[in-house]
């Protein structure tokens, strides 16, 4: 383990993991939500963000464990470019649901800025904040250069552990004496508790590493951190990455055993044909993104009428093969099979489709399929 990894492991120990105490019904593992604030044709970014609030309220009422939002840039169909801003809004509209980033792209930001943003979120919603971190840009190379104000986008493998170590030390306010940043404090943060008259608690957001390959899987294991794999867009790598995470895992102050979630695209509808119509909108949006034509998520009517060329149809069929969709029983069976195949400890479900009502209905139907309570507050109060 390099110097950066050692520092990150030491600094990672003070946050809670946000894993325990979950309402599961008959689900084999906890169920959570990943939201991209999808902007469909005929809808505004405001519409998308209001839908995100409704999804958060539904998730909280139905016993989903956490809701994450993902950082993306320069994509017209995705309004989640500023996760910290959205999470503050969601925190104001929820009471118990864990909220977090799935993820913040660490190379795009100064670690101190992230520590300040998520320290603020922790102050707003104590004990409910997750800081999921990725090392991809979350966009194309030109946009990444605009974000980072540099042309050097390809950073060495050692850079991400160094950035992670710096971020966690800012969150814990524990740079060693003599370090150039020893007198710099992330505010809100622990230094407010150690100041004269301070009562600030030492708690901070729980740190997760996110990835779609083996790098972050191995690093998360070495540091003893929870890991979330992007199965929804890198399905072929899921099982190898999770195996690498578990093989690399070393117990830490955060976890005494590996804990891995996977992001999964899933959509349930009362009518299986409607589920197919909705997921096709997300598939067409992804096709356009992958071929350099990003735009608003198309309507179901547009997706059904689209004249797919043979190679485009091949891409869409391959994409949909890794989406779990159908009626509630079909979706439950697909999710159960995925847990059995991967050994995932948690499913983070994303409903990437055009129609807000269909996405909201899907989360309710999946909760129904697993017997989750209609109102968790009534069960837990």
C-alpha positions in Angstrom: 0.0 0.0 0.0 1.4 3.4 -1.1 1.7 6.5 1.1 -1.5 8.0 -0.3 -3.5 4.7 0.3 -2.2 4.5 3.9 -3.2 8.0 4.7 -6.7 7.4 3.1 -7.2 4.2 5.1 -6.3 6.0 8.4 -8.5 9.0 7.6 -11.4 6.9 6.4 -12.2 5.4 9.8 -14.3 8.0 11.5 -17.5 7.9 9.3 -20.4 5.5 9.8 -21.0 3.1 6.9 -24.7 3.8 6.6 -25.4 0.2 6.0 -27.3 -1.2 9.0 -30.9 -0.8 10.2 -32.6 -1.3 6.9 -36.3 -2.2 6.2 -36.1 -5.1 3.7 -39.5 -6.8 3.6 -38.8 -10.0 1.6 -36.0 -8.5 -0.4 -32.8 -10.5 -0.2 -30.7 -7.4 0.3 -31.5 -3.7 1.0 -32.9 -1.7 -1.9 -31.8 1.8 -2.8 -32.3 4.4 -5.6 -29.9 6.0 -8.0 -31.4 9.1 -9.7 -30.0 11.1 -12.7 -32.7 13.8 -12.7 -33.6 12.6 -16.2 -34.9 15.4 -18.5 -37.3 14.0 -21.1 -38.5 15.7 -24.3 -41.3 18.1 -23.4 -40.0 18.6 -19.9 -37.8 21.1 -18.1 -34.9 20.7 -15.7 -37.2 22.0 -13.1 -39.7 19.2 -13.9 -36.8 16.7 -13.6 -35.7 18.0 -10.2 -39.3 18.1 -8.9 -39.5 14.4 -9.9 -36.3 13.7 -8.0 -38.0 15.1 -4.9 -41.1 12.9 -5.4 -38.8 9.9 -5.9 -37.0 10.7 -2.7 -40.3 10.9 -0.8 -41.5 7.6 -2.3 -38.2 6.0 -1.5 -38.4 7.2 2.1 -42.1 6.1 2.6 -41.5 2.7 1.1 -38.4 1.7 2.9 -35.7 2.1 0.3 -32.4 2.5 2.2 -30.7 5.4 0.4 -31.0 7.6 -2.6 -28.0 8.7 -4.6 -27.6 11.3 -7.4 -24.8 11.1 -10.0 -22.5 13.8 -11.3 -22.8 14.2 -15.1 -21.9 17.2 -17.3 -22.8 18.6 -20.7 -25.6 16.1 -21.1 -29.0 17.7 -22.0 -31.0 14.7 -20.7 -29.4 14.7 -17.2 -29.9 17.5 -14.7 -27.6 16.2 -12.0 -24.5 18.2 -12.7 -24.4 19.5 -9.1 -25.0 16.6 -6.7 -24.4 18.7 -3.5 -27.0 21.2 -4.5 -29.6 18.6 -5.3 -28.8 16.7 -2.1 -29.4 19.8 0.0 -32.8 20.1 -1.6 -33.7 16.5 -1.1 -32.6 16.7 2.5 -35.1 19.5 3.1 -37.9 17.2 1.8 -37.0 14.0 3.6 -36.5 13.0 7.2 -34.9 9.6 7.5 -33.7 8.6 4.0 -30.0 8.4 3.5 -28.8 10.7 0.7 -25.6 10.8 -1.2 -23.6 11.0 -4.3 -23.3 8.1 -6.7 -21.0 9.7 -7.3 -19.0 12.9 -7.1 -16.1 12.7 -9.6 -13.2 13.5 -7.4 -10.7 14.5 -10.1 -13.1 17.3 -11.2 -12.9 19.1 -7.9 -10.5 20.3 -5.3 -10.7 18.0 -2.3 -11.3 20.9 0.1 -14.3 22.0 -1.9 -15.9 18.6 -1.7 -15.1 18.4 2.1 -16.9 21.8 2.6 -19.9 20.8 0.4 -20.4 17.5 2.1 -19.6 18.9 5.6 -22.4 21.3 4.9 -24.7 18.5 3.9 -23.8 16.6 7.1 -24.7 19.6 9.1 -28.1 19.9 7.3 -28.9 16.2 7.6 -26.8 14.6 10.4 -26.1 10.9 10.0 -27.8 10.7 6.6 -25.1 11.6 4.1 -23.0 9.3 1.9 -20.1 10.6 -0.2 -19.6 8.2 -3.1 -16.5 9.0 -5.1 -15.5 8.1 -8.7 -12.4 8.8 -10.7 -14.0 9.1 -14.2 -14.8 12.6 -15.5 -18.5 12.0 -15.9 -18.4 13.6 -19.3 -16.3 13.9 -22.5 -12.7 15.0 -22.5 -13.3 18.6 -23.6 -15.9 19.2 -20.9 -13.5 17.6 -18.3 -10.8 20.0 -19.4 -13.2 22.9 -18.9 -14.1 21.6 -15.4 -10.5 21.0 -14.4 -8.9 24.0 -16.2 -6.2 21.8 -17.5 -5.4 19.7 -20.6 -3.8 16.9 -18.5 -6.9 14.7 -18.1 -5.1 11.4 -17.9 -3.8 11.3 -14.4 -1.7 8.4 -13.1 -3.2 5.6 -11.0 -1.5 7.0 -7.9 -3.3 10.4 -8.2 -6.7 9.2 -7.1 -5.5 7.6 -3.9 -3.6 10.8 -3.1 -6.7 13.0 -3.7 -8.8 10.6 -1.6 -6.3 10.8 1.2 -6.3 14.6 1.1 -10.1 14.7 1.1 -10.6 12.4 4.0 -8.0 14.3 6.0 -10.0 17.5 5.4 -13.2 15.7 6.4 -11.5 14.5 9.6 -9.4 17.6 10.2 -6.4 15.5 11.0 -3.5 16.5 8.8 -0.3 15.8 10.7 1.8 18.5 12.2 4.1 20.1 9.6 1.8 19.3 6.7 1.2 22.3 4.4 -2.5 22.0 5.1 -2.3 21.4 8.8 -3.7 24.8 9.6 -6.5 24.7 6.9 -9.9 23.5 8.1 -13.0 22.4 6.1 -16.0 24.2 7.5 -18.4 22.9 8.6 -16.2 20.3 10.2 -14.6 18.8 13.3 -12.5 21.8 14.1 -15.7 23.6 15.2 -16.1 21.0 17.9 -12.5 21.4 19.2 -12.7 25.2 19.2 -13.3 27.0 22.5 -17.0 26.5 23.4 -17.5 24.2 20.4 -20.1 21.4 20.4 -19.8 20.3 16.8 -19.9 16.4 16.6 -17.0 14.6 15.0 -19.3 12.7 12.6 -18.8 13.1 8.9 -20.3 11.6 5.7 -19.6 7.9 5.0 -17.2 7.4 2.1 -17.8 4.9 -0.7 -15.7 4.2 -3.7 -17.5 3.8 -7.0 -16.3 2.2 -10.2 -16.9 0.3 -13.4 -13.6 -1.5 -13.6 -11.1 -3.2 -11.2 -9.1 -0.1 -10.1 -11.6 1.3 -7.6 -12.7 -2.2 -6.6 -9.1 -3.0 -5.5 -8.5 0.3 -3.8 -11.8 0.1 -1.9 -10.8 -3.4 -0.7 -7.3 -2.3 0.3 -8.8 0.6 2.3 -11.6 -1.4 3.9 -14.3 0.9 2.4 -17.7 0.0 1.0 -17.8 -0.3 -2.8 -20.5 0.3 -5.4 -20.1 -1.1 -8.9 -21.8 0.3 -12.0 -23.5 -2.8 -13.2 -26.1 -0.7 -15.1 -23.5 0.3 -17.7 -20.6 -2.2 -17.3 -22.4 -5.5 -16.7 -19.6 -7.7 -18.1 -17.2 -6.5 -15.5 -19.5 -6.8 -12.4 -18.6 -10.3 -11.2 -14.8 -9.9 -11.8 -14.7 -6.5 -10.1 -16.7 -7.7 -7.0 -14.4 -10.7 -6.8 -11.4 -8.4 -6.9 -12.9 -6.2 -4.2 -13.5 -9.1 -1.9 -10.1 -10.6 -2.5 -8.4 -7.3 -1.8 -10.5 -6.4 1.3 -8.7 -5.6 4.5 -10.8 -4.9 7.7 -10.8 -1.3 8.7 -12.4 1.0 11.3 -15.2 1.4 8.8 -16.0 -2.2 7.9 -14.9 -5.6 9.3 -16.1 -7.4 6.2 -16.6 -6.4 2.5 -19.8 -4.6 1.6 -20.6 -4.1 -2.1 -23.6 -2.6 -3.8 -24.3 -2.6 -7.5 -26.2 -0.1 -9.6 -28.9 -1.8 -11.7 -31.3 -0.5 -14.3 -34.8 -1.7 -13.5 -38.3 -0.7 -14.3 -41.6 -2.3 -13.3 -45.0 -1.5 -14.8 -48.5 -2.9 -14.4 -48.3 -3.8 -18.1 -45.0 -5.5 -19.3 -45.5 -3.8 -22.7 -45.4 -0.4 -21.1 -42.2 -1.3 -19.2 -40.6 -2.2 -22.5 -41.8 1.1 -24.0 -40.3 3.1 -21.2 -36.9 1.3 -21.0 -36.5 1.7 -24.8 -36.5 5.5 -24.3 -33.4 5.1 -22.0 -31.8 2.8 -24.5 -32.2 5.2 -27.3 -30.9 8.1 -25.2 -27.8 6.0 -24.4 -27.3 5.1 -28.1 -27.3 8.7 -29.0 -24.9 9.6 -26.1 -22.5 6.8 -27.1 -22.5 8.0 -30.8 -21.8 11.6 -29.9 -25.4 12.9 -30.2 -26.5 13.5 -26.6 -29.9 15.1 -26.1 -33.1 15.0 -24.1 -34.5 11.6 -23.3 -36.9 10.7 -26.2 -40.6 10.0 -25.6 -41.9 6.4 -25.8 -43.6 7.3 -29.1 -40.3 8.5 -30.6 -38.4 5.5 -29.4 -40.9 3.1 -30.8 -40.9 4.8 -34.2 -37.1 5.2 -34.4 -35.6 3.5 -37.5 -32.8 1.6 -35.9 -30.0 0.6 -38.3 -28.7 -2.9 -37.8 -25.7 -1.9 -35.6 -27.9 0.5 -33.6 -30.4 -2.4 -33.0 -27.5 -4.6 -31.9 -26.4 -1.9 -29.4 -29.9 -1.4 -28.1 -30.6 -5.2 -27.7 -27.3 -5.6 -25.9 -28.1 -2.7 -23.6 -31.6 -3.9 -22.8 -30.3 -7.4 -22.0 -28.8 -5.9 -18.8 -32.0 -4.0 -17.8 -34.5 -5.7 -15.6 -38.0 -4.8 -16.7 -41.5 -6.2 -16.9 -44.3 -6.6 -14.5 -43.5 -6.6 -10.7 -43.1 -10.3 -10.5 -40.7 -10.4 -13.5 -38.6 -7.6 -12.0 -38.5 -9.2 -8.6 -37.3 -12.5 -10.2 -34.7 -10.6 -12.3 -33.4 -8.7 -9.3 -33.3 -11.9 -7.1 -31.3 -13.7 -9.9 -28.8 -10.8 -10.1 -28.2 -10.9 -6.3 -27.7 -14.7 -6.5 -25.2 -14.3 -9.4 -23.2 -11.4 -8.0 -23.5 -11.8 -4.2 -24.3 -8.1 -4.0 -25.0 -6.8 -0.5 -27.3 -4.0 -1.8 -29.1 -3.1 -5.0 -29.1 0.6 -6.1 -31.9 0.8 -8.6 -32.1 3.4 -11.4 -35.2 3.9 -13.6 -33.7 5.6 -16.6 -36.8 6.4 -18.7 -38.7 9.4 -20.1 -41.9 9.5 -18.2 -41.8 10.7 -14.5 -45.0 8.9 -13.6 -43.7 5.7 -14.9 -40.5 6.0 -12.9 -42.4 6.8 -9.7 -44.8 3.9 -10.3 -41.9 1.5 -10.8 -40.4 2.2 -7.4 -43.8 1.6 -5.8 -44.4 -1.6 -7.7 -40.9 -3.0 -6.8 -41.6 -2.1 -3.1 -44.9 -3.9 -3.4 -43.3 -7.0 -5.0 -41.0 -7.3 -2.0 -43.7 -6.5 0.6 -42.1 -3.3 1.8 -44.4 -1.2 4.1 -46.6 1.4 2.6 -45.4 4.0 5.1 -42.2 3.2 6.9 -42.7 6.2 9.3 -45.8 4.5 10.6 -43.8 1.3 11.2 -40.8 2.9 12.9 -42.2 5.8 14.8 
